[in-house]
Amino acid sequence: MKKLFLVLASFLFVMIPQVQALTLENVSTINNSDSYLGGSPKIEGNGTNHVTVTFDAAKLKIVAAKPDIGRTIDAAWLGVKVVAPKDLEIAKLKAATYVNDPSTTEKSFWANQDSQKSENPSDEHFIYVYGAITEDILTKATKAKTAIEYSWTFDWDNDSTDDETVTIIVEPEDVTLTAKDNNDILWNEEKYQDLKPDNTLDEGPKTGDELPTLASLMFVSLATGGYAFKKLQEE
């Protein structure tokens, strides 16, 4: 009986398709862009299912819109290169999709990749994704006290499951942004400081540090009231 069980278990192990985890490739920044003039980008989670690219101290320049390459507006465009898993069959890669959050529209990786559409599995397939930065976008993020974020979620093997999310993060405080046609500064830390919400108006609940002051005020108030009552009796 035990032998029969082992034979059946071995048979089922062979017959049931084995799910193999994708080997996710590295993500890198595109530093040769005419919009990106310098900074200290930090990449976390490379080779995992959630990669974040934080552009610290970013020096950016507005460039003209160019819809044929994806520049829909005049803006500084921060770029990231995302490489498809190299262990993926070409047939599956052709069906791979991605979504540019918060949109829910699926797009074809194969049709939009920036690499050559080679049928060779060992060739590198990749896509460039970009996030726009403008003075208006920086202003809105500052007033809302949030970072600017752009995310792309990839279903590499077309199994309706999210395999990898890549997120660009930009802190308004760290950005220097110059105009399209000259070097006039549109945004810097000084502009950020002028626009950020004033948190000093919301002092929150009182702590023990204020108690002596409050007690003194109460004593003065009671003493003043007592003196006025005494004067009223004398009259």
C-alpha positions in Angstrom: 0.0 0.0 0.0 2.8 2.4 0.9 4.6 1.6 -2.4 1.3 2.3 -4.3 1.0 5.7 -2.6 4.6 6.7 -3.5 4.0 5.7 -7.1 0.8 7.8 -7.3 2.5 10.8 -5.6 5.4 10.6 -8.1 2.9 10.4 -11.0 1.0 13.4 -9.8 4.2 15.4 -9.3 5.2 14.8 -12.9 1.7 15.5 -14.3 0.9 18.7 -12.4 2.5 21.7 -14.1 5.2 23.2 -11.8 5.0 27.0 -11.3 8.4 28.6 -11.6 9.0 32.1 -10.2 10.2 34.7 -12.7 13.7 35.9 -12.3 13.2 39.7 -12.3 15.9 41.8 -13.9 17.4 45.1 -12.6 16.0 48.5 -13.1 18.2 51.5 -13.9 17.9 55.3 -14.4 18.3 57.0 -17.8 20.9 59.7 -17.1 21.5 60.9 -20.7 18.1 62.6 -21.0 18.1 66.3 -22.0 15.6 66.9 -19.1 17.8 65.3 -16.4 20.8 67.4 -15.6 22.0 65.6 -12.4 21.2 64.4 -8.9 21.5 61.4 -6.7 18.9 58.8 -7.8 18.5 55.9 -5.3 17.2 52.5 -6.4 15.7 50.1 -3.8 14.4 46.6 -4.3 16.3 45.8 -7.6 15.5 42.4 -8.9 12.3 42.1 -6.8 8.6 42.5 -7.4 8.6 46.1 -6.1 11.3 48.5 -7.2 11.4 52.2 -6.1 13.6 54.9 -7.8 13.9 58.0 -5.7 15.3 61.0 -7.4 17.1 63.0 -4.7 18.5 66.5 -5.4 17.2 66.3 -8.9 18.3 69.0 -11.3 15.8 69.2 -14.1 15.0 71.2 -17.3 11.7 71.7 -19.1 11.7 70.4 -22.6 9.2 70.8 -25.4 6.3 68.4 -25.8 6.9 65.6 -28.4 3.9 63.3 -28.6 5.5 60.9 -31.0 8.0 59.8 -28.3 5.5 60.0 -25.4 6.2 63.6 -24.3 2.6 64.8 -24.0 3.3 68.2 -22.4 6.2 70.6 -21.9 7.9 69.2 -18.8 11.0 67.7 -17.4 10.9 63.9 -18.0 12.5 61.5 -15.5 13.3 58.2 -17.2 13.8 54.6 -16.0 14.8 51.5 -17.9 12.9 48.4 -17.0 14.2 45.1 -18.3 12.0 42.1 -19.0 12.8 38.7 -17.4 15.4 36.9 -19.5 14.1 33.5 -18.6 10.7 34.2 -20.2 9.6 32.4 -23.4 9.2 34.8 -26.4 5.6 33.6 -26.9 4.7 34.8 -23.3 6.7 38.0 -23.6 4.7 38.9 -26.7 1.6 38.7 -24.5 3.1 40.6 -21.6 1.2 43.7 -20.4 1.7 46.7 -18.2 -0.4 49.4 -16.6 0.7 53.0 -15.9 -1.0 53.6 -12.5 -3.5 55.1 -11.7 -4.8 54.2 -15.1 -6.3 50.7 -15.5 -5.7 50.5 -19.3 -3.4 47.5 -20.1 -0.7 48.2 -22.7 1.4 45.7 -24.7 5.0 45.5 -23.6 6.0 43.9 -26.9 4.5 46.7 -29.0 5.9 49.5 -26.8 9.3 48.2 -25.9 12.3 50.4 -26.7 14.6 47.4 -27.5 14.5 45.6 -30.8 11.7 43.1 -31.2 14.1 40.2 -31.5 12.8 36.6 -31.4 16.1 35.5 -29.7 15.3 34.6 -26.0 18.7 35.6 -24.9 18.5 39.2 -26.2 17.6 41.9 -23.7 14.1 43.3 -24.0 13.4 46.6 -22.2 11.2 49.6 -22.0 11.8 53.2 -21.0 9.1 54.7 -18.7 9.0 58.4 -17.8 7.4 60.7 -15.2 6.7 64.3 -15.9 7.7 67.2 -13.6 6.4 70.7 -14.0 6.2 73.8 -11.8 2.4 73.2 -11.4 3.0 69.5 -10.4 5.6 70.5 -7.9 3.3 73.2 -6.4 0.3 70.8 -6.0 2.5 68.2 -4.3 4.0 70.7 -1.9 0.6 72.1 -0.9 -0.7 68.6 -0.4 2.4 67.6 1.6 3.1 64.6 -0.6 5.8 63.3 -2.9 5.3 63.0 -6.6 4.9 59.4 -7.6 4.6 57.5 -10.9 4.1 53.7 -11.0 4.1 51.0 -13.7 2.9 47.4 -12.9 3.9 44.6 -15.2 2.3 41.2 -15.8 5.3 39.6 -17.5 3.9 36.1 -18.1 0.3 37.2 -18.9 -1.3 35.2 -16.1 -3.4 38.1 -14.8 -1.1 38.4 -11.8 1.1 41.5 -11.1 4.7 40.4 -11.3 6.5 43.7 -10.8 5.8 47.3 -9.9 8.3 50.1 -10.6 7.7 53.4 -8.9 9.4 56.8 -9.5 9.4 59.1 -6.4 10.3 62.8 -6.4 10.4 65.0 -3.3 9.5 68.6 -4.3 12.0 70.0 -1.7 14.9 68.4 -3.5 14.2 69.7 -7.0 15.8 72.5 -9.0 13.8 73.1 -12.2 14.8 75.5 -15.0 12.8 76.9 -17.9 12.6 75.4 -21.4 14.2 78.3 -23.4 16.7 79.6 -20.9 18.3 78.9 -17.5 15.7 80.8 -15.5 14.9 78.9 -12.3 11.3 78.0 -12.0 11.6 75.9 -8.9 14.1 75.4 -6.1 14.2 74.9 -2.3 13.4 78.6 -1.7 10.2 78.3 -3.8 9.4 75.1 -1.9 9.8 76.8 1.5 7.6 79.7 0.4 4.8 77.4 -0.7 4.8 74.6 1.9 2.0 74.6 4.5 2.8 76.4 7.8 2.6 73.7 10.5 3.3 76.2 13.3 -0.4 77.2 13.5 -1.3 73.7 14.6 0.5 73.5 17.9 -1.5 70.4 19.1 -2.4 69.6 22.7 -0.6 71.2 25.6 2.2 69.3 27.4 3.6 69.5 30.9 6.0 72.2 29.8 3.2 74.8 29.6 1.7 74.0 33.0 3.7 76.6 35.1 2.7 79.3 32.7 -1.0 78.2 32.8 -0.9 78.0 36.6 0.5 81.5 36.9 -2.2 82.9 34.7 -4.8 81.1 36.7 -3.4 82.6 40.0 -3.4 86.1 38.6 -6.9 85.7 37.4 -8.1 84.4 40.8 -6.2 87.2 42.7 -7.7 89.8 40.4 -11.2 88.5 41.0 -10.7 88.4 44.7 -9.5 91.9 44.8 -12.5 93.2 42.8 -14.9 91.3 45.2 -13.2 92.9 48.2 -13.5 96.4 46.8 -17.2 95.8 46.1 -17.8 94.9 49.8 -15.9 98.0 51.0 -18.1 100.2 48.9 
